[in-house]
């Protein structure tokens, strides 16, 4: 076991296994816990320490490889190696955006608003027209082309905030979501994460329509935590 990684590597929660595993391994790379040119721990060790399957781990490593952070080498001395990175102009812009906001405060405020909105919608119930609007917003995210996904994802969340019945909550959420979207624009769209998000969206909408306030709040909290994990991982 590599003790250098002990401050970062920990078992992930089942609900967001992919996202949290990605966050932790990104932290390992970003923090230089495994220096450039060195090899990450073997897949078996990483999977055991993270409490995820090797299939999920390979999906995480594939994302890192696609982003030019690591490379896979075969053979007797093979494995996954950390690559040297060159900073692009677009990354500089992302860094400027991150420096301009308190990321942790933004993510926590977003979670409070989203969880609260989900609970309110489930507790008070929706009219027939409101139900139609929420289901239509959900369906639009399912059918969205990748390039349009974040806009329609935002619309779904804004719809839920609006249907909470609190004008103030909806206005505050619109403002914080704009900041979150600025941050999201700085990280890649990951198909695995989008598929997971869609399952959470569906469970959330069903909980709201079933008037299961506790269930709606818990699904939304988990959903927000998944997004936060990705942002922390890529932007730390």
N, C-alpha and C positions, 0 to 999 in steps of 0.2 A: 504494500500500500504506500502511496506517495503522500507523505505528511504535509507537503507544501499545499496540497489541495484541500486539507481538512477545513480551513475557514470557509470554503465555498461549497464543497460537495456535501449534499445531504439528501436523504430520501425525499422524493417529490410527492405531492398529493395526487391522488388518483385522478381527480377531476381535470387537472391541467398538466398531465405528465409531460407531454411534448413541449409545451411552452416553458415550463419551469426547468426542465432539463436543458433546453436551449439557452435559457437565461444563465444557468450556472456555468455551462461550458463556455459561453461567450465571456462571462466574467473571468474565467480562467485565462482565456486568450487575451482579453483587453488588459487585465491586470499584470500580465507577464508572469503568471505563476508557472506556466510552461513557456520558457523563452522561445523566441523565433529560432527555427531550425531544429528544435527538440520535438520528441514524440509524446503525444498524449498517452495516458495509461491505456492498456489493452481494453478492447471492447467489453470483455467479460467483467473486468474490474469496474469500469465505468457503469455498466448496467447494474451490477450488484450494489454499488454505492448509491446510485440514484433510485434504485428499486423500480426500474423500467425494463421492458423487454429489449432484446438486442435489435429487434426490428425497429422499435421506436428510436433507439439510439442511432441506428444507421440513418434514419430519416433526419435526425438532428445533425449528424455529421455531414450529410449531403447538403443541407442548407449552408453550413459553414464553408463547405467546399465551393458551392456555387457563388458564395460571397467573396471568394478569394482569400479566406482566412486560414484554411488548412488545405493540405493535399494528402491523398491516399497513395501509399507506395506499397508495391507487392514484393514478395520474396522473403528470404530468411530474415532480413533486417527491415522488413516493411512495417507498416502501421500508418497512423494518422499524424502528420507533422504540421506544426505551426509555421505559417509562412510570414515572411517580412511584408509589411503593408506600406503602400504609398497613399498618402492622403489626397483625395480629389477635391476639386473646387466645390462640388456639390456637398461633400462631407463637411467642408469648412462652413458652408451655409447652415447645415444641420447643427453643427457645434454652436454657431451663433444663436440659432433659435433656442437651443437648450440652455445656453448661458443667460438668455433673456427671461426665462421663467423658472419658477421653483417647481421642478418636475414632480417631486414627491407630494407637495401641497396640492398641485393640480390633480394628480391621480387620486389622492384621498378625497378631495372635494367631489370629484366626478363620481367616485364610488358611493359617497353619501347621497348624492342627488339621485343617482340611478337606482340604488337599492330602495330609497324612499319612494320614488315614483312607481316602481314595480309593486311595492307593498300597498300604496294608495289605490292603484288601479284594481288590484285584486280585492282589497277590502271593500271598496265602495261599489265595485261592479261596473260594467260598461253597458251602454245602450246598444240596440241592434246596429245602429249606424256606426257607433264607435268600434264595435266588434268588427264590422266590415272593413273599416279603415285600418285597424291593426292587422287583420289577416292579409289585407292587400299589401301593406307595407312589408310584411314577412315574405309573402310570395314574390315580391319584386326582388328581394335579396337572393332568393333561391334561383331566380332566372337571370341574375345580373351577369353580364360579361365581366371579366376580371378588371378591365380598365374602369368600369363604372361601379365596382363593388363598394368602395368606401363611401361614395355619395349616397347610395341606397341604404347602406348600413347605418349611416348617420341619420337618414330620414326615418328609419324604423325606430331608432332610439329617441329622436325628437318627437315622434308621434306618441310614444309611450309617455314621455315627459309631459306633453300637452294634455293627454287624456287623464293625467293624475288629478286634474281639476285645480291645480295651483298655478296661476299665471306667473307668480314670482319664481316658483321652482322651474317652470318651463324656460323663463327668460335667463335664469342663472345657468341652466343646463346648456342652453344654446351658446352662451359665452364660453363656458369651460370646454364644450365640445370643439369649438373653433381652435382653442389652444391645443387640445389633444390631437386634432387632425393635423395641425402644423407639425407635431412630433411624429405622428404616424406616417406623414409624407417622407420622413427621413429614414424609414425602414422598409424592407421589401415586403411585398404581398406574398405570403406563404400559403400554398394550396392546402397543406395539412391543417394549418391554423384556421383557414377560412371554413373548411369542412367541419372542424370542431365547433367553431363559432355558430355555424348554421344549426347544428344539433342543439346548442345551448339556446339559440334564438327560438327554436321550435318549442323546446321544453318551457321556456319563459312564457311565451304567448299562451300555451296550454294551461300553465299554472294560473296566469292572470284570468283567463276565461273560466277556469274552474273555481275561481275565487279562493284559491289556495295562497293566502298572503305569505305565510312562512316559506312555502315552496318557491314562490316568485322571488322573494327577497334573497333566498339562498342561491338560486340559479343566477340571478343578476350579480350577486357578490362574487361568485365563482367566475363569471364571465369577465367582470372588471379586473379581477386578479390575474386572469390569463393575459389580457391585453397589457396590464401593468408589467407583468413578467417579461414580455417581449420588449417593451420599451426600455425597461431597465437594462436588459441584456444588451441591446443594440446601442443604446445611447449613453451607457455608463462611461 
